[in-house]
């Protein structure tokens, strides 16, 4: 990489000076502490907060004190499978090596890895089939890019549909609200907007559409509502509904008169703690600089919830059906009620060759050179593809001038809006790649900036850390295969644990940097069981649960978060139940 790019990368994690030596837990990282340096919610004039971050304690004099290890170092072979060798200095562990693997876990400065909700836009660029889901629902608005699946009113499901570029709500009866919300119940602070239009001016009584937030249910939510009157006037209200009881939070404001049918309107809401701001305007005009509503409201039952939309034809509306066409919903910024955080002092590095169990003078020098180093390790590289990570370009090599680090997506959408897997490491960089067997894979203009789950793993361990890569399946055990199911059996390194029948492995010797593989969608490609997902184990989160990093469709890229299934190996979630294999590179 260029000097400038390298400086940017190192600055993202720590200065490259020597750091104080800290303890390493015996088999797993210590329980994480809650993050204390969560970035402030973005200001109204700029969305500058990080979506993910890695933090360390402030620099002090100890960071500039050289780490001195005893001579000689002491080595002890530990009990258990796979075999491990503990390296100690003065009775303190300074490295943990696994026989047959290249990864080494060392103590270093304590880091906190944290992640917040990613911004996203849903502009409904999809064509939906009539697909039945396992719980009996039908996909009437589909899945938003990075926002989760749309949940629509159960009673009026057939009033919801999608044509490319538009989410449609047909108001076919009066007096009953139609709700559509995104399946992410943990949003607190939020800056969100939506754009929609009615196809006709109502007669008899008004029609309205609203942007909902803090949404818990159809009877419990906040909403910023635009009423389209029979006179052609447009009024705005800010309301909350608690247990079917509606409270008007601000008097109605008339925004326009003589509005014709088919005019797009945009509603924007910004909520920060108890403070709520809302405004709306004709989408063809400039966004007003001032808010139509600014107030405070603290309703305990609505402190967190989904975002979404509500449409209603009032009793007495006589020209039904009235169609609401939604062209965009955009979340510019949002905070989760509880941020996923992992904090520990484990650093994961790679030997040039697998450790064969023999302690040598050369190996000792390598370990001594790593003592206290804050140069990027496996976990640092893995974190550099989370939401909000800064872009870094290569200064030399086959990817010269191309982005090699920075926020990644999962894949490009098909015609139904589902994100396609298939984004390998070289496609993220938009470069062609020749593999050791001579196979050439060209760049992809559609997959630039994307990494699927195995592509993410190969980017971290292969491209950045030098583990050889295979073009497809490779049974040699010396290269990382392309697909998850082949990584489970043939990736370089050792097997740590594997499921017995349908029982997930206990993985008692799991350590940061391990590959965790899942049978999350058995039957794919007609293979049973199908190991179809892979991630990189990160450590214990602030609730004491084992959390991993992986690239996922629902979150649209690398994540350690919970949207679309908790990234946890404990509990009753999808990944806790389907963990199948653990490998150490």
LINHUVEN-V197617 format. One record per run of one state. SS is the DSSP state (~ for helix, > for strand, _ for the rest). FROM is the first residue (numbers start at 1). LEN is the number of residues. Records with the same first field share a line. If there is no record, write none. Layout:
BEGIN
SS: FROM-LEN  FROM-LEN
END
This chain:
BEGIN
_: 1-2  12-40  57-4  65-9  79-5  90-2  99-4  116-4  123-9  133-5  139-4  145-3  153-4  164-2  172-6  183-4  199-8  218-2  229-5  243-2  257-8  273-2  283-10  297-3  303-2  314-8  337-3  351-10  371-7  384-8  395-5  401-2  406-3  410-3  414-5  420-5  430-3  435-5  442-8  451-2  465-4  470-10  481-3  491-3  499-1  501-2  504-11  519-5  527-6  542-4  553-4  560-8  569-5  585-1
~: 3-9  61-4  157-3  300-3  361-10  378-6  425-5  453-12  484-7  524-3  574-5
>: 52-5  74-5  84-6  92-7  103-13  120-3  132-1  138-1  143-2  148-5  160-4  166-6  178-5  187-12  207-11  220-9  234-9  245-12  265-8  275-8  293-4  305-9  322-15  340-11  392-3  400-1  403-3  409-1  413-1  419-1  433-2  440-2  450-1  469-1  480-1  494-5  500-1  503-1  515-4  533-9  546-7  557-3  568-1  579-6
END
